[in-house]
Every structure is written in structure tokens, then in C-alpha cells.
Amino acid sequence: MNTPAATPHSSAQNGFSYSRPFFEDLVDTALAHAKRLGATDAGAEASEGCGLSVSVRKGELENVERNRDKSLGVTVYIGNRRGNASTSDFSKAAIEQTVQAAYDIARFTAEDPMAGLPDVADVAVPSEQRQDLDLFHPWPIDSAQAAQIALQTEAAALKVDKRITNSEGASVSAQQSHFFSAHTHGFRGGYASSRHSISVSPIAGRGDDMQRDYWYSSHRHPADLASPEAIGRYAAERALSRLKSRKIATTHCPVLFESPLAAGLLGALVQALSGGALYRKSSFLLNSLGQQVLPSHIDLSEDPFVLRGKGSSPFDDEGVRVQPRSVISAGRVQGYFLSSYSARKLEMKTTGNAGGSHNLVLSSRLTRAGDDLDAMLKKLGTGLFVTELMGQGVNYVTGDYSRGASGFWVEKGRIAYPVQEITIAGNMKDMLLGIEAVGADTYNYGAKTVGSILINHMKLAGS
């Protein structure tokens, strides 16, 4: 097999089959061939991922899956025409065929004045790339060890109470990857990262009164994961708390979103402030720069440089420099989430968000250290505490929001009983402006961190 000059050094200490120098040579070979074909500009990225996933159910091993994949992606520009192709074959012939395919696609693609690599002035140079973000921590476990952890997690859930009668299983995942990327506007960079998780889903009750719930822990470093016993116990307690759920009558009331669900509300806000939605005019927050979209006590910050952060990166997917910033201050929008392309479409500058947001934190200036979940239930008073949502009921053009929900009815600041088979509805503009409080019970979901969120008024459709 013909390959670039470097050899794919297998690295026993990190489990990868290919070395950084090999990837650098692979990418340089692709870029050089693109230039030989006559490309105006080009970019390439070589990557490798590998991992182990193990699942168990009712004390028995159910599935063991090992994954290992590799890819070389090439983007070629001929003026403002763009072509992209990829391959998992790293031979010299395959590289040249892939570059040729991307070049041919660009030749026959319509011109797009906004297409192109990021502006040279926006590209992160090596001195600006904060490499030591502590993102890579391989978890050296084999399938037997992973199965043992999964079994411990499930056993911990099953032994909490006799009313935990079944299980949808427990799983353990250990994943890692690395890449190197470069393009002809001067960018060169790459890094390794890891992501590991433990989860379990127990079932409580029998017959017509059965409820399931789940819990998980996910981190870049295995040492940061919650213990199997803690995950299992909490998942079981969540399932038990939902037994004897009832329906409630249609009403209007305040709604408290549990912190994991509050992260979903934050996700909807990010989507509405993203360049793709804005230039397509498919956002309920069009022309919102400088506008009040949240109460004056709410701030939203972004920090790409959080050590071990799930949304941390020394640069974005285009090689553009990133930096901490205020996205929303005192409820007013300070900036959007833009890639180079969407920024050009909006006649703005990229914000370094090609590939998504980086470690967002939604906070309230009114939040106090003691504002845990109990305190937030007291702030709710009488209303709905939501712990599960179903469906994808957000219309990003109008902001209309309607989701199936279950949770707990709260009276005078105390949980009265579990509820299910209800629908909560409102409009995202009103919901965002109606945020009365954000809890100190912060939860990290992917690249988003937020506490429970109390919204002053929503419609509940019940029986």
C-alpha cells in the first residue's frame, strides 16, 4: 500500500493507531494535491476515534461493542465554488482520488459569494491556541471491567427498594478521539479528547402503575464520574418518586424546569441566536442584537477555555480563534453564534462558533448560594415542577412551544403528588422574558451549565 512518508505509529499509551505526525503528513499531502489540481483554496482534516461500550440488563451481559473509525475530509474551493469529499482509506491513491472528487464537485457547483475559508485575520495562530485544556484522559478499562461497573450500577438501583421491579439496563462507555486540521489560510492545529459515561434506567412498580426513570454521569476524565452506587441509587429514587402519578385539570400556573430540562431551554435560545437560523430567517429572535430577550437579572456567558470542559476547544471547527465573551448581559443580546459563512451572510464577523457553542453558563444576578431545589420549589409556590419532556414541540420561526410533560404538582412550596400525561405550552419569547429565578442547583449538560429555571406563567393542558 502506498502511504504518505510518515508512518502510522501505534501508540500503546493512548490506544490510537495513528500518530499526530502521520496525520499532519496526510493533511499536507491532500492540500498539496489540491493546489496541483488548481484549487484556489483548500482545507483538510484527518481524524481517528475509538472506544468501548458495554451494556447489561437484569444482571446479565447484553452487549459489548468496540468502535474504531478514521476519516480524511477534504474541502476544495475554486473561487466561490465549494466541493467536499471524504475517505477512510489513507493510501496515497485514495487521498488523490478524494481530493479529485472534491475538486470535481466544486467545478460543477453553483457559485456562492459567501463561500470560502475564514478570513486570514480570524485564523488562530499557534501562539493563540491554548492547547493545555486537559481534554484527553483515556479510560484504560477492558470489557470485563466495564461490564462489572455496569452491573454494579444496575444492582445499586435494584436494591434501593422492593418496588424497583425491573430494569431497562445499565451501560458504560469509554470514548476517545484525535484529529489534525489545516487549510491554506494558514491554520494548523489539532488535539485529542475523551468522553466517558455511566448510565442506568430502572423501572418501579407493577401492572398499571409502572414508571421508569434514568440517571447518568458523563465526563472527560473517568475520575470525575459519579460512583456506580450513587448513579444507581439516584435513578431508582427518581423512578420511585413517580409512582401513583395522576392527571391534573387544565390550568395556567408557574412552571419550574428541573436543571437538566433547563439546559434544553438554553439550547433553544442558542438555536434562535445561531447564524444559520438568523440568515434563513427561521428564528423567533431575528434582529435581536442589543435587544432585551431575557429579564435584566439574567446573563449568558461563553468560555472555550474551561479545563476539562465538554465544550472546550483552543479554536473552532474552521480554525478560527475563540475567546471568553458575554453573549447576553442584563438580558440584552451582546452577540450571536456565528461561523464565517453565517457571519458573511449577515454582514457581520465570525464569533468562533463553527461547530457550536463553548461552555455556556446561564446565571441570574438574583441567585443566592442557598437556592437549591427546595428553595426553588418554595419560590414556585403552587404550580408544576417538570422533570421530563416529550416531543420536539418548538417552532423556531414563531417561538411557539408545546411539549408533553410529567413531573410533580407543588402546593405552597412542597411537592404534593406526581403528575403525568399533560402538555405545557407557551411562546418562547414570553417564556424567556418570564424567567423569575435560576437555581443554584447547577447541572452540566454537554456544553451548557444552568440551574433549575422558574417561569412565571404557562398553560397546562391536562384532563
C-alpha positions as CSV (number, residue, x, y, z in Angstrom):
1,M,0.0,0.0,0.0
2,N,1.3,3.5,-0.9
3,T,1.1,5.9,2.1
4,P,2.5,9.4,2.8
5,A,6.1,9.5,4.1
6,A,5.2,9.3,7.8
7,T,4.3,6.0,9.3
8,P,1.2,5.4,11.4
9,H,2.9,5.0,14.7
10,S,0.7,3.0,17.0
11,S,0.8,4.5,20.5
12,A,0.3,2.0,23.3
13,Q,-0.2,4.6,25.9
14,N,-3.2,6.3,24.3
15,G,-4.8,3.5,22.3
16,F,-4.6,5.2,18.9
17,S,-3.4,3.6,15.7
18,Y,-2.2,6.8,14.1
19,S,0.2,9.4,15.3
20,R,-0.1,13.2,15.1
21,P,2.9,13.4,12.7
22,F,1.2,10.9,10.4
23,F,-2.0,12.9,10.4
24,E,0.0,16.1,9.6
25,D,1.6,14.5,6.6
26,L,-1.7,13.1,5.4
27,V,-3.3,16.5,5.5
28,D,-0.3,18.2,3.9
29,T,-0.4,15.6,1.1
30,A,-4.1,16.4,0.5
31,L,-3.6,20.1,0.4
32,A,-0.6,19.9,-1.9
33,H,-2.6,17.8,-4.4
34,A,-5.5,20.2,-4.3
35,K,-3.1,23.0,-5.2
36,R,-1.7,21.0,-8.0
37,L,-5.2,20.5,-9.4
38,G,-5.7,24.2,-9.4
39,A,-7.7,24.8,-6.3
40,T,-7.9,28.4,-5.1
41,D,-8.0,27.3,-1.5
42,A,-8.4,24.0,0.4
43,G,-8.7,22.5,3.8
44,A,-8.3,19.0,5.2
45,E,-8.9,17.2,8.4
46,A,-7.7,13.7,9.5
47,S,-9.3,12.1,12.5
48,E,-9.5,8.9,14.4
49,G,-11.9,7.7,17.1
50,C,-12.0,4.6,19.2
51,G,-13.9,3.3,22.2
52,L,-15.7,0.6,24.1
53,S,-19.4,0.4,25.0
54,V,-20.9,-2.3,27.3
55,S,-24.5,-2.7,28.4
56,V,-26.1,-5.1,30.9
57,R,-29.7,-5.9,31.8
58,K,-31.1,-7.7,34.8
59,G,-27.7,-8.9,35.9
60,E,-26.6,-10.3,32.6
61,L,-24.2,-9.0,30.0
62,E,-26.2,-7.8,27.0
63,N,-23.9,-6.1,24.6
64,V,-20.2,-5.4,24.1
65,E,-19.3,-3.0,21.2
66,R,-15.9,-1.8,20.2
67,N,-15.7,1.1,17.7
68,R,-12.7,2.3,15.8
69,D,-13.1,4.7,12.9
70,K,-10.9,7.0,10.8
71,S,-11.5,9.6,8.2
72,L,-9.9,12.2,6.0
73,G,-12.2,15.0,4.9
74,V,-11.1,17.4,2.1
75,T,-12.8,20.7,1.2
76,V,-11.7,22.4,-2.1
77,Y,-12.6,25.9,-3.3
78,I,-12.4,27.1,-6.9
79,G,-13.2,30.8,-6.4
80,N,-16.5,30.8,-4.6
81,R,-17.4,27.3,-5.5
82,R,-17.0,24.6,-2.9
83,G,-16.6,20.9,-3.0
84,N,-16.2,18.4,-0.2
85,A,-15.3,14.7,-0.1
86,S,-14.0,12.2,2.4
87,T,-12.5,8.7,2.7
88,S,-11.5,6.2,5.3
89,D,-8.7,4.9,3.1
90,F,-5.4,6.6,3.9
91,S,-3.4,5.3,0.9
92,K,-1.8,7.8,-1.4
93,A,-4.1,6.8,-4.3
94,A,-7.2,7.2,-2.1
95,I,-6.1,10.6,-0.9
96,E,-5.6,11.8,-4.5
97,Q,-9.0,10.3,-5.6
98,T,-10.7,12.1,-2.7
99,V,-9.1,15.4,-3.5
100,Q,-10.1,14.9,-7.1
101,A,-13.7,14.2,-6.1
102,A,-13.9,17.4,-4.0
103,Y,-12.3,19.4,-6.9
104,D,-14.8,18.0,-9.4
105,I,-17.8,18.7,-7.1
106,A,-16.5,22.3,-6.8
107,R,-16.2,22.6,-10.6
108,F,-19.9,21.9,-11.1
109,T,-21.3,23.6,-8.0
110,A,-23.0,27.0,-8.3
111,E,-21.0,30.0,-7.1
112,D,-21.8,31.2,-3.6
113,P,-20.3,34.7,-2.9
114,M,-20.2,33.9,0.8
115,A,-18.4,30.5,0.5
116,G,-14.7,30.3,1.4
117,L,-12.2,29.7,4.2
118,P,-12.3,32.0,7.2
119,D,-10.6,35.4,6.8
120,V,-6.9,35.2,7.5
121,A,-7.2,37.8,10.2
122,D,-9.6,35.5,12.1
123,V,-7.5,32.4,12.0
124,A,-5.9,31.2,15.2
125,V,-2.2,31.1,15.0
126,P,-0.2,28.6,17.1
127,S,0.6,31.2,19.8
128,E,-3.1,31.8,20.3
129,Q,-4.0,28.1,20.5
130,R,-4.4,27.3,24.2
131,Q,-3.5,23.6,23.9
132,D,-3.5,22.6,27.6
133,L,-7.2,22.4,28.2
134,D,-6.9,19.0,29.9
135,L,-9.3,17.3,27.5
136,F,-7.7,13.9,27.0
137,H,-8.0,11.3,29.7
138,P,-8.2,7.7,28.2
139,W,-10.0,5.2,30.4
140,P,-8.0,2.0,30.3
141,I,-10.7,-0.5,31.0
142,D,-11.4,-3.7,29.2
143,S,-14.9,-5.2,28.5
144,A,-14.9,-7.2,31.7
145,Q,-14.2,-4.2,33.9
146,A,-16.8,-2.1,32.1
147,A,-19.4,-4.9,32.5
148,Q,-18.6,-5.0,36.2
149,I,-19.2,-1.3,36.6
150,A,-22.4,-1.5,34.7
151,L,-23.6,-4.5,36.8
152,Q,-22.7,-2.5,40.0
153,T,-24.7,0.4,38.8
154,E,-27.8,-1.7,38.0
155,A,-27.5,-3.6,41.2
156,A,-27.4,-0.4,43.2
157,A,-30.6,0.7,41.6
158,L,-32.4,-2.6,42.1
159,K,-31.6,-2.9,45.8
160,V,-32.9,0.6,46.7
161,D,-36.5,-0.6,47.2
162,K,-38.6,-3.7,46.5
163,R,-40.8,-1.6,44.3
164,I,-37.9,-1.4,41.8
165,T,-39.1,-4.4,39.9
166,N,-37.3,-4.3,36.6
167,S,-34.6,-2.6,34.6
168,E,-34.0,-1.3,31.1
169,G,-30.3,-1.9,31.7
170,A,-27.1,0.0,32.6
171,S,-24.3,0.9,30.3
172,V,-20.7,2.1,30.4
173,S,-19.0,4.0,27.6
174,A,-15.3,5.0,27.2
175,Q,-14.6,7.0,24.1
176,Q,-11.6,9.0,22.8
177,S,-10.5,10.7,19.6
178,H,-7.9,12.9,18.0
179,F,-7.6,15.0,14.8
180,F,-5.4,17.3,12.9
181,S,-6.7,20.0,10.6
182,A,-5.1,22.6,8.3
183,H,-6.1,24.9,5.5
184,T,-4.5,27.3,3.0
185,H,-5.3,30.4,5.0
186,G,-2.5,29.5,7.5
187,F,-4.3,27.3,10.1
188,R,-2.7,24.2,11.5
189,G,-3.9,22.5,14.7
190,G,-5.4,19.6,16.4
191,Y,-5.8,17.8,19.7
192,A,-7.0,14.7,21.4
193,S,-10.1,14.4,23.6
194,S,-12.1,11.9,25.6
195,R,-15.6,11.4,26.9
196,H,-16.8,8.7,29.2
197,S,-20.2,7.9,30.8
198,I,-22.1,5.5,33.1
199,S,-25.9,5.3,33.0
200,V,-28.8,3.2,34.3
201,S,-32.6,3.1,33.7
202,P,-34.6,1.3,36.4
203,I,-38.4,0.5,36.4
204,A,-40.6,0.9,39.5
205,G,-44.0,-0.6,40.3
206,R,-46.2,-3.2,38.7
207,G,-49.2,-3.6,36.5
208,D,-50.9,-0.3,35.6
209,D,-48.6,1.7,37.9
210,M,-45.2,1.3,36.4
211,Q,-42.7,4.1,36.0
212,R,-39.2,4.3,34.6
213,D,-36.5,6.9,35.0
214,Y,-32.8,7.1,34.5
215,W,-29.6,8.9,35.5
216,Y,-26.1,9.1,34.2
217,S,-22.7,10.7,34.7
218,S,-20.6,11.9,31.8
219,H,-17.1,13.5,31.9
220,R,-13.8,13.7,30.1
221,H,-11.9,12.2,33.0
222,P,-13.1,8.8,34.4
223,A,-12.1,10.0,37.9
224,D,-14.8,12.7,37.7
225,L,-17.6,10.2,37.1
226,A,-20.1,9.7,39.9
227,S,-19.8,6.3,41.6
228,P,-21.9,3.4,40.2
229,E,-23.7,3.2,43.6
230,A,-24.7,6.9,43.5
231,I,-25.9,6.8,39.9
232,G,-28.0,3.6,40.6
233,R,-29.4,4.9,43.8
234,Y,-30.5,8.3,42.4
235,A,-32.0,6.7,39.3
236,A,-34.1,4.4,41.5
237,E,-35.2,7.2,43.7
238,R,-36.4,9.2,40.6
239,A,-38.4,6.2,39.3
240,L,-40.0,5.6,42.8
241,S,-41.0,9.2,43.1
242,R,-43.1,8.9,40.0
243,L,-45.3,6.1,41.2
244,K,-49.0,6.8,41.6
245,S,-48.8,9.7,39.1
246,R,-52.1,11.3,38.2
247,K,-53.5,13.7,35.7
248,I,-54.4,17.3,36.5
249,A,-57.0,19.7,35.2
250,T,-56.2,22.2,32.5
251,T,-54.9,25.4,34.1
252,H,-52.4,28.3,34.0
253,C,-49.6,28.4,36.5
254,P,-45.9,29.0,37.1
255,V,-43.6,26.2,35.9
256,L,-40.2,25.1,37.4
257,F,-38.0,23.3,34.9
258,E,-35.6,20.8,36.5
259,S,-32.0,21.8,35.7
260,P,-31.4,19.1,33.0
261,L,-34.5,20.3,31.2
262,A,-33.5,24.0,31.8
263,A,-30.4,23.1,29.7
264,G,-32.8,22.3,26.9
265,L,-34.4,25.7,27.2
266,L,-30.9,27.2,26.9
267,G,-30.4,25.1,23.8
268,A,-33.5,26.6,22.2
269,L,-32.2,30.0,23.0
270,V,-28.8,29.2,21.4
271,Q,-30.6,27.8,18.3
272,A,-32.6,31.0,17.9
273,L,-29.4,33.1,18.2
274,S,-27.4,30.9,15.7
275,G,-26.3,32.3,12.4
276,G,-27.9,29.6,10.3
277,A,-31.3,30.3,11.8
278,L,-30.9,34.0,11.6
279,Y,-29.8,34.3,7.9
280,R,-32.5,31.9,6.9
281,K,-35.0,34.0,8.9
282,S,-36.1,30.9,10.7
283,S,-35.6,32.3,14.2
284,F,-38.0,34.0,16.6
285,L,-35.2,36.3,17.7
286,L,-34.4,38.0,14.4
287,N,-32.6,41.3,14.7
288,S,-32.3,40.8,18.4
289,L,-28.7,42.2,18.8
290,G,-28.9,44.8,21.6
291,Q,-32.5,43.8,22.4
292,Q,-34.0,42.6,25.7
293,V,-34.8,38.9,25.3
294,L,-34.4,37.9,29.0
295,P,-35.1,39.7,32.3
296,S,-32.4,42.2,33.4
297,H,-31.2,39.8,36.1
298,I,-30.1,37.1,33.6
299,D,-26.6,36.8,32.0
300,L,-25.3,34.2,29.5
301,S,-21.5,33.8,29.2
302,E,-19.3,31.6,27.0
303,D,-15.8,30.3,27.9
304,P,-14.0,28.0,25.5
305,F,-11.0,27.6,27.9
306,V,-12.6,25.7,30.9
307,L,-10.3,22.9,31.9
308,R,-11.9,19.5,31.1
309,G,-14.9,21.3,29.8
310,K,-17.2,19.4,27.4
311,G,-17.4,22.4,25.2
312,S,-13.8,23.5,25.5
313,S,-11.6,24.0,22.4
314,P,-8.5,26.1,21.5
315,F,-10.2,27.0,18.2
316,D,-13.5,26.4,16.4
317,D,-14.1,23.9,13.6
318,E,-12.8,26.3,11.0
319,G,-9.6,27.1,12.9
320,V,-10.9,30.5,14.0
321,R,-9.7,31.9,17.3
322,V,-12.1,31.6,20.2
323,Q,-12.3,33.7,23.4
324,P,-14.5,34.1,26.5
325,R,-17.3,36.5,26.0
326,S,-20.6,37.8,27.2
327,V,-23.4,36.6,24.9
328,I,-26.3,38.2,26.9
329,S,-25.7,40.8,29.6
330,A,-28.6,42.0,31.8
331,G,-31.0,40.3,29.5
332,R,-29.7,42.1,26.3
333,V,-28.1,40.2,23.4
334,Q,-24.5,41.1,23.0
335,G,-23.6,38.7,20.3
336,Y,-24.8,35.8,18.1
337,F,-23.3,32.3,17.4
338,L,-21.7,32.7,14.0
339,S,-19.4,30.8,11.7
340,S,-17.5,32.5,8.9
341,Y,-20.2,31.7,6.4
342,S,-23.2,32.8,8.5
343,A,-21.3,35.9,9.5
344,R,-20.8,36.9,5.9
345,K,-24.5,36.2,5.2
346,L,-25.4,38.6,8.0
347,E,-22.6,41.1,7.1
348,M,-21.0,40.5,10.5
349,K,-17.8,38.9,11.9
350,T,-17.4,35.3,12.9
351,T,-17.7,34.7,16.7
352,G,-15.7,31.4,16.5
353,N,-18.8,29.2,16.8
354,A,-18.4,27.0,13.7
355,G,-19.2,23.6,15.2
356,G,-21.3,25.0,18.1
357,S,-21.1,26.9,21.4
358,H,-18.4,26.6,24.0
359,N,-19.2,26.1,27.7
360,L,-22.3,28.3,28.1
361,V,-23.4,29.3,31.6
362,L,-26.8,30.9,32.2
363,S,-27.0,32.7,35.5
364,S,-29.2,35.1,37.4
365,R,-27.9,38.0,39.5
366,L,-30.7,37.2,42.0
367,T,-29.4,33.6,42.7
368,R,-28.0,33.0,46.1
369,A,-25.8,30.1,47.3
370,G,-28.8,28.6,49.2
371,D,-31.1,28.5,46.2
372,D,-31.1,24.7,46.0
373,L,-34.1,22.7,44.6
374,D,-36.0,23.0,47.9
375,A,-35.6,26.8,47.8
376,M,-36.7,26.9,44.2
377,L,-39.8,24.9,45.0
378,K,-40.6,27.5,47.6
379,K,-40.2,30.2,45.0
380,L,-42.6,28.2,42.7
381,G,-45.2,28.2,45.4
382,T,-48.1,26.4,43.7
383,G,-47.5,25.1,40.2
384,L,-45.8,22.5,38.1
385,F,-42.3,21.1,38.7
386,V,-41.3,19.5,35.3
387,T,-38.9,16.6,35.3
388,E,-39.5,15.0,31.9
389,L,-40.4,16.4,28.5
390,M,-41.6,14.5,25.4
391,G,-41.6,15.5,21.7
392,Q,-39.9,18.3,19.8
393,G,-42.5,20.9,20.1
394,V,-40.6,24.1,19.4
395,N,-41.4,26.2,16.4
396,Y,-38.3,28.3,15.9
397,V,-39.9,30.6,13.4
398,T,-42.8,31.7,15.7
399,G,-41.4,30.7,19.1
400,D,-44.5,28.6,19.8
401,Y,-43.7,25.9,22.4
402,S,-45.7,22.8,23.2
403,R,-44.3,19.7,24.9
404,G,-45.7,16.6,26.5
405,A,-44.6,16.6,30.2
406,S,-44.6,14.8,33.5
407,G,-43.3,15.9,36.9
408,F,-44.8,17.0,40.2
409,W,-47.6,19.2,41.3
410,V,-46.4,21.6,44.0
411,E,-48.5,23.3,46.6
412,K,-47.3,26.0,48.9
413,G,-43.7,25.2,48.1
414,R,-43.9,21.4,48.8
415,I,-44.3,18.5,46.3
416,A,-47.9,17.3,46.6
417,Y,-48.0,14.4,44.1
418,P,-46.5,13.2,40.8
419,V,-48.3,14.1,37.6
420,Q,-48.2,12.7,34.0
421,E,-49.9,12.9,30.6
422,I,-50.0,16.7,30.5
423,T,-48.9,19.2,27.9
424,I,-47.2,22.5,28.7
425,A,-47.5,25.4,26.2
426,G,-46.4,28.9,25.7
427,N,-44.3,31.1,23.4
428,M,-40.5,31.1,23.8
429,K,-40.3,34.9,23.7
430,D,-42.7,35.2,26.7
431,M,-41.1,32.2,28.5
432,L,-37.6,33.7,28.3
433,L,-38.8,37.1,29.5
434,G,-40.8,35.3,32.2
435,I,-37.9,33.7,33.9
436,E,-38.2,34.7,37.6
437,A,-35.4,32.8,39.1
438,V,-32.5,30.4,38.3
439,G,-31.4,27.9,40.9
440,A,-28.0,27.3,42.4
441,D,-28.6,23.6,41.6
442,T,-26.5,23.8,38.5
443,Y,-26.3,20.9,36.1
444,N,-23.9,20.5,33.2
445,Y,-25.5,19.1,30.0
446,G,-22.9,18.9,27.2
447,A,-21.6,22.4,26.7
448,K,-24.3,24.1,28.8
449,T,-24.5,24.7,32.5
450,V,-27.6,26.0,34.2
451,G,-29.7,25.6,37.4
452,S,-33.4,24.9,37.5
453,I,-35.4,27.7,35.9
454,L,-38.7,29.2,37.2
455,I,-41.0,30.6,34.5
456,N,-43.8,32.8,35.8
457,H,-46.7,31.6,33.6
458,M,-47.5,28.8,31.2
459,K,-50.6,26.9,30.1
460,L,-51.1,23.3,31.3
461,A,-53.4,21.1,29.3
462,G,-54.5,18.1,31.3
463,S,-57.7,16.0,31.7
